[in-house]
Structures are given as structure tokens and as C-alpha cells.
Amino acid sequence: MFERLGNRTAEKVATFLVDKFAPRKDVAPTGLQRLIDLQRIRDKFPISRIYYPGSGNDTLSLSIVFTPEEIVNLDSGKVTNLETAHSQNKNALYGKIEHSPFVDEAFDAAFIQDVHLSEEEFDDVMRTLKPNGCLIYSSVSCGLREGMQLDDFRKNPKIGEVDIPLISQTYTVFRKFPLSV
């Protein structure tokens, strides 16, 4: 099989293999599949700054696809998660997600894991996201199941779901609608 691939890089080989054998809805995605999914999302959206409120269990995947300078973490006090995030970048802050210190439309993307945001926290995340910005919902579980769920996102009039071919069920991608005049 590898002879037919020619001079492809390791990343292209990995992408080829995952494209050929995944994503399958009946099998949980691997770490490699999550990385390829995030890269596909990044290829579709011009992301130079991504906001990660909550800083949960998918921090490593995000830090492989994005540089430390591109990721901004905000956590309300789960020390282990923020320490992990801080070891990977210096843009890791403590604070309340519903009253974040960021200006309006500061980020090209937001990464929300395992949605345990309240509606007030979600509204603040949306405030910091640029129009047409990308909101990535990660279903990688941190064990909590309180707050907004994926169906709440799908019903939200401020965002619309984006179809990106060959993305596994781990990530659901939304685009923030521009404000109408």
C-alpha cells in the first residue's frame, strides 16, 4: 500500500489511512482521528486565536493542531486542567467564563468541550467570538453532564451547524452568524 502513496509526508499517510478506514460512526474516534478532524476544521476556517473556556480533557489534541500562542484558556478554578493548559502555553487564565476579561469579537474560534456551560457562560463566549467565527463542540467527556447540551447548540439562533466532510462524531462545528443590521 505504501508504494502507491509515493513521496507523501507522514501526515498525508496518516490522513490517507484515516480517510480509508474512518470515521466510522460505530467506533469511537482515536486520538489520531481527533487530530485529523481538528486539522480539517482549521483548514476550513482562518483561525489565528482560539478560545478554550473550561480547559478540559481535550487540551492535548488542541495543543497539537494549534500553537501555544493561538490558544487562550480560561478556567474557573479546576487547577489540574489549567496547570496542564499553562504548561502548554502561557495564555492560561483563571476567571469566570460568564464574565471573561476579553473584548468583544476577540477570537476567530471557540472550543467547547463536553458542554457544561450555563446559558450565561455561553452568551459570553459568543460575545468574544467574531462574526462568522467557528465554534467547535467537542464530545470528549470530562465526566460532567450539566448545562447546555449539543441539541441546545443546534437550536440556538446565533449559530448554524457547518458540514465538514469526513469529520467524526467527536466534533460538531458551528459558525456564528453575523449581526443583522
Secondary structure as the mmCIF struct_conf table of DSSP 4:
data_model
#
loop_
_struct_conf.conf_type_id
_struct_conf.id
_struct_conf.beg_label_comp_id
_struct_conf.beg_label_asym_id
_struct_conf.beg_label_seq_id
_struct_conf.end_label_comp_id
_struct_conf.end_label_asym_id
_struct_conf.end_label_seq_id
HELX_RH_AL_P HELX_RH_AL_P1 PHE A 2 LEU A 5
BEND BEND1 ASN A 7 ASN A 7
HELX_RH_AL_P HELX_RH_AL_P2 ALA A 10 PHE A 21
TURN_TY1_P TURN_TY1_P1 LYS A 25 ASP A 26
BEND BEND2 VAL A 27 VAL A 27
HELX_LH_PP_P HELX_LH_PP_P1 ALA A 28 THR A 30
HELX_RH_AL_P HELX_RH_AL_P3 GLY A 31 LYS A 44
BEND BEND3 PHE A 45 PHE A 45
BEND BEND4 SER A 48 SER A 48
STRN STRN1 ILE A 50 PRO A 53
TURN_TY1_P TURN_TY1_P2 GLY A 54 GLY A 54
TURN_TY1_P TURN_TY1_P3 ASN A 57 ASP A 58
HELX_RH_AL_P HELX_RH_AL_P4 THR A 59 VAL A 65
BEND BEND5 PHE A 66 PHE A 66
TURN_TY1_P TURN_TY1_P4 PRO A 68 GLU A 70
STRN STRN2 ILE A 71 ASP A 75
BEND BEND6 SER A 76 GLY A 77
HELX_RH_AL_P HELX_RH_AL_P5 VAL A 79 GLN A 88
BEND BEND7 LYS A 90 LYS A 90
STRN STRN3 ALA A 92 TYR A 94
BEND BEND8 GLY A 95 GLY A 95
HELX_RH_3T_P HELX_RH_3T_P1 ILE A 97 HIS A 99
BEND BEND9 PRO A 101 PRO A 101
HELX_LH_PP_P HELX_LH_PP_P2 PHE A 102 VAL A 103
TURN_TY1_P TURN_TY1_P5 ASP A 104 GLU A 105
STRN STRN4 PHE A 107 GLN A 113
BEND BEND10 ASP A 114 ASP A 114
HELX_RH_AL_P HELX_RH_AL_P6 GLU A 119 THR A 128
STRN STRN5 LEU A 129 SER A 138
BEND BEND11 GLY A 143 GLY A 143
BEND BEND12 GLY A 147 GLY A 147
HELX_RH_AL_P HELX_RH_AL_P7 LEU A 150 LYS A 155
TURN_TY1_P TURN_TY1_P6 PRO A 157 LYS A 158
STRN STRN6 ILE A 159 VAL A 162
TURN_TY1_P TURN_TY1_P7 PRO A 165 LEU A 166
TURN_TY1_P TURN_TY1_P8 GLN A 169 THR A 170
STRN STRN7 TYR A 171 LYS A 176
HELX_LH_PP_P HELX_LH_PP_P3 PHE A 177 SER A 180
#
